[in-house]
Amino acid sequence: MTHAFDRKGRIARLSLVGPVCTRVPETAGEPYSPWERAEELGLHIRHAELSDSWAWWVPSRRLIIVANRLTTVQERCALAHELEHAQRGDVDCRGIEHPSARTWGRRQESRADEAAARRLISTAALEAAMRWAHSYEEAAQELQVTEHMLRVRLRLYRNELECLDTLRIAG
């Protein structure tokens, strides 16, 4: 994915370019509500002062702690991310004294971001926003996600398109 800038307004414009290949299904229907999903899973959500993070998954208590300083959009994205950790059974790798713990932790974070982005932004909604949005900020506001989640979803979308192109060539 690349972006270009409008020379006058210096606005990042959305465009999709680049390789990779991963086709993953997404949820359809009503917009995804991480609050409803947490309730379905029997998880507890608490708000607290968090200075170094937006949210934490605490597996031993089936609890997600969310920073109380977040906007509704930030909380939605943080909660969706933490729900993915909960559903996958992820654990906190920071206290583990092993060389691969840091790598494993990064992989868990990346997987949680990708799964959350898929749930938060359907392909149809992404394509609709991309038709008119002139910036990541505009598209993210329309989709009610953070720019980070939008960028993650755009990368996945680009990968899916590349995979489809590869299938057409090979098929």
WOBELBEL-V207344 format. One record per residue. PHI is phi in radians with two decimals (none if undefined). D_CENTER is the distance of its C-alpha to the mean C-alpha in Angstrom with 2 decimals. Layout:
# WOBELBEL-V207344
phi->[PHI:PHI]
d_center->[D_CENTER:D_CENTER]
This chain:
# WOBELBEL-V207344
phi->[none:-2.24:-2.41:-2.05:-1.96:-1.21:-1.04:-1.40:-1.63:0.92:-1.69:-1.23:-1.77:-1.41:-2.70:-2.06:-2.59:2.36:-1.61:2.37:-2.64:-2.69:-1.86:-2.24:-1.19:-2.19:-1.39:-2.19:1.70:-1.08:-1.02:-1.21:-2.00:-1.13:-1.15:-1.14:-1.12:-1.07:-1.13:-1.02:-1.47:1.26:-1.63:-1.75:-2.11:-2.26:-1.84:-2.74:-1.30:-2.14:-1.62:-1.95:-2.74:-1.48:-2.85:-2.40:-1.75:-2.01:-1.01:-1.10:-1.99:0.88:-2.26:-2.02:-1.75:-2.00:-1.08:-1.43:-1.67:-1.47:-1.31:-1.05:-1.13:-1.09:-1.12:-1.02:-1.23:-1.11:-1.14:-1.05:-1.09:-1.16:-1.07:-1.12:-1.04:-1.09:-1.18:-1.55:1.31:-1.13:-2.16:-1.32:-1.64:-1.14:-1.51:-1.50:-1.59:-2.55:-0.99:-1.50:-1.07:-1.14:-1.10:-1.07:-1.07:-1.11:-1.13:-1.06:-1.13:-1.13:-1.10:-1.14:-1.06:-1.12:-1.15:-1.11:-1.09:-1.10:-1.22:-1.32:-2.27:-1.28:-1.05:-1.08:-1.16:-1.10:-1.09:-1.10:-1.16:-1.18:-1.14:-2.07:-1.17:-1.75:-2.65:-1.08:-1.03:-1.08:-1.13:-1.09:-1.09:-1.09:-1.52:1.02:-2.37:-1.35:-1.10:-1.05:-1.11:-1.08:-1.13:-1.08:-1.16:-1.10:-1.09:-1.12:-1.08:-1.06:-1.09:-1.12:-1.13:-1.09:-1.10:-1.11:-1.07:-1.11:-1.10:-1.14:-1.21:-1.36:-1.49]
d_center->[15.80:18.23:19.09:22.57:24.13:26.50:29.64:30.81:27.73:25.67:22.59:19.82:19.98:17.38:18.51:17.44:19.48:19.29:19.64:17.87:17.76:15.46:15.71:13.56:14.28:12.17:13.36:15.93:18.07:17.44:14.28:12.13:13.42:12.04:15.53:17.34:15.49:16.36:19.86:20.14:19.39:21.88:19.69:20.81:18.95:20.89:20.62:22.19:22.72:20.20:21.01:18.86:15.50:13.53:13.74:15.35:15.75:19.53:20.38:24.12:23.93:21.11:19.83:16.71:17.89:16.15:17.58:19.93:19.57:16.20:16.13:15.15:12.01:11.07:12.16:10.26:6.80:8.60:10.25:7.62:6.53:10.35:11.20:9.76:12.05:14.74:14.72:14.98:17.61:16.18:18.58:18.81:20.15:21.35:24.75:25.52:28.22:27.48:26.75:23.90:22.13:20.30:19.16:18.17:16.19:14.23:13.63:12.47:9.92:8.75:8.89:7.13:3.92:4.95:6.29:4.18:2.94:6.62:7.85:7.06:8.35:11.39:13.20:16.05:14.36:12.76:16.26:18.02:16.29:16.91:20.54:21.40:19.00:20.59:17.84:14.16:15.17:16.86:14.19:11.54:14.41:15.29:11.97:11.74:8.43:8.51:9.47:7.18:4.02:7.04:8.23:5.76:6.43:9.93:10.48:9.91:12.08:14.58:14.85:15.59:18.15:19.72:20.09:21.83:24.04:25.03:25.97:28.16:29.91:30.52:31.25]
